[in-house]
């Protein structure tokens, strides 16, 4: 909320300096937020605006999914009829076809996404190239997981993991699925696993980031584009609200 108020104040201040409003008032783009958290909030807010507009064009809103059911009547004989509004909303939001986008990570996991639906349309508006953004975002968001996967293949790490397993396993019985946290912490220290992880993970992550330098650069470029588009979108909405609430144009 602080971010939204700051952006509104910046846009309104510029409008005040430019004189009387007109129906074709020039949009004032506020400066981009300084912190990563505030930048994430700005992009998320813009994406929500774009999704809401997309759904509205189809006569839908996100409130449709949470609409309370009438408990005073019995369930209809055909449950598919009752589910139609929600299914229509889900299809409009996430896409109706099979996922067209797919990325298999170095960890072995495969991530998929749709190119239809309002969420995909919002990403195209913000990032320009949804396919490129999807591939880049998935890889960048899993760099730490990739580093951890490499760490698990390290011989010293595997030996320390084996010592940790023996440590948390009771003398008479199988190893518990979830060892007691205090026991797990003690064994990680005594087995050397904690010390080895603290040494290996940062260096492996740095190596992975170096290998993915091109994708990291693309990620930052696309995110900067989304930030500027989000700021412009917010300024546009602020001007529209100001014109509606202000006096007659002069």
N, C-alpha and C positions, 0 to 999 in steps of 0.2 A: 504493500500500500504506500509506503514512503516513496518508492520508486515511481509509482504512478502519479502521485501528487507532485513530485519534483518535475517530471516530464510535462505535466499539465501546466505547472507554473512557468516553466521555460517557454512553452509555446504561447501562453497568454501574454507573457512579458514582451515577446517580439511583436505580437499583434498590437499591443498598446502603443509601441513605438512607431508603428507604420500608419497610424491614424485610423480613419473610419473604415469599417469592414464593408466589403462588397461581396456579392455572390460568387465572384471569381477571385477571392482573396488568395494571395500567395501563401502556400503552406510553409510554416516555420518548422524546420527539422531540429529538434533539441539535440544537445550533445549526447554522445553515447555514454552509457553508465561506465563507471571506472572499475568496479569489482566484477569478478566472474559470476558471482551469484546474481547480482543485479542484471547482468547481461543475459544470463539464462532466463531470469524472470521476464525480461522484455521480450525475448524470442517466444517464450511459452505463451505470454499474453497475446502476442500478435498471431500466433498459430491458432489460439482459441478463437480469436475474432474471425479469422479466415474460415475455420471449420464451421462456426455458427452461421456465417453468411452462406456457405455452401449448403448446409442443411436447410436453411430457411428457403432457399430457392426450390427445394423439393418438398416444402411444406412440413418440415420436421424440425424438432429442437431436441437438445440433449435431455430436456425434462421429460420427453416422451418415455424414456427408458425407466424413469423412476416414478411414473404416474401411479398413484395408489389404485388398487383394484377395489371394486365394489364387493365388500364381504357380505352384503345382504342378499346376494343371489347365489344360486348354486353354480358350480363349475359347468360351463357349456359342454355339451356332449362331444364337440369337436375341438380338442385343445389347440390344433393347428390354427384355427380361426382366431383364438384369443392371442396367440403368439405372433400373429402377422405384423402388428405395428412395431413390436420390438425387433422382429427379424428384418423388417424394412429399414429400421434405423441402423441396425448393425451392418447391413449391407451397404447403406449409404455412407456410413462412417468409415468402415474398414475395407470395403470392396466386396464385390459379389463373385468374382471369378477366382480361379486358383491363383496362389501367389506367383507373380511373374519374376520377382527378384529373388536371388538366392546367393548366399556367400557361405562357403565352407571355410572355417577358420583353421589355423594351425593346430588348435586343440582338438580338432575332429568334429566339433559341433557345426551344424548348419543353421543359418538364420535366414528366414524368408520374409518377404513383404509384398504388398499389392501395389500396383500402379494405378488402380482405380479407387474410388472412394474419396471422401472429403479430406481425410488425413493426408493422403498422397497428393491431392491437389494443393493443399496448404503448403506442403514441403516444396512442391514445384514453384509456387509463388515466392516463397522465402529464399530458397537456395538456388533456384534457376534450373538445376539439373537434379531431379530426384534420384535417378539411378546412380549417378556419381556420388551424391550425398549419402545414399544408403550404403553403398560399398565402403566408402571412406569411413563413415561413422561407425559401422560395425567393427571394422579392423581396429580403429583407434580406441574404441571403447573396450577392446579386449587385449590390449597390449600387455597389461599386467598378467592376465591369465596365460598369455603366450609365454611370458617370462617364467611363470610358475611351472608351466608344463616342461620347459627346458630344465628347470631346476630339479624336477623329479627324475630326470634321466641322468643327473650327475651321480657318479659312483659314490662319492663321499656322502652325498645327501641320502642316497638309498641306504647306505650302511647305517647312518644315523637314524633314519626312519625305522629300520629293523630293530635297533637298540631301543628306540622309543616304544615300539610295539611290545617287545618283551617286558619292558618296564611297567606298562599299564595293564598287562595281562595278569590276572590273579594266578597264584601258585596252583590252584586246583580249579580249573574251569577255563572256558574260552574267553577270548578278549571281548570286553563289552563293546557294544555298538557305539555307545557314547560314554567314554571314560569320565569319571568325576573330574570337573575342571581343575580342582587343586592338584589331583594326581597327574593329570595331563600336563599341567604347567611344570610340576616338579620333574617329571620324566623328560620333558623337552629340555630342561636345563641340564639334567644329569647325563642325558644321552648326547649332548652337544648339538641337538637338532636346532634349538633356538638360536644359538650362536652362529651355526652354519647358514641358517636361513637369513639372518641379518646381514651376513657377508655376501651371500650369493645373489639374493634377489635384486638389490640395487644395481649391481654390475650387469646382471642379465637383462634387467629392464632397460638400462642405458644402451646395451647392445641392440636390443629389439627396436628401440626408438630410433637408433641410428640407421638400422636397416629399413625402417619404415619412414624415412625422412620425407620422401616424396608424398606419401599419403598424409603425413602430418601437415605438410605445407598446404596441400589441397584442402584438408579439413579446416585449417585456419582461414583460408581464402573464402571458402563457402560460408563459414560461420560469420565472417565479417560482412559478406553480402547480406546474409539474413538479418544481421544486426541493423544495417542501414535501411533495409526494407522495413523492418519492424518499427524503427524510429520514424520513418516517413509515414507509415500506416497510422501510428499513434498520433502524429502531428495532424494528419488529414482528418482523423476522427475528432480531435480537439477543436480544429477550425470549424467543423460542421456543427459541433455542439455550441460553440461560441456564437455562430451566426444564428442559430435557432433561439438562443437565450437572449441575445443582444437586442438593441433597439433597431428601428428601421434603418436599412442601409442608407448611407449618405454619399 
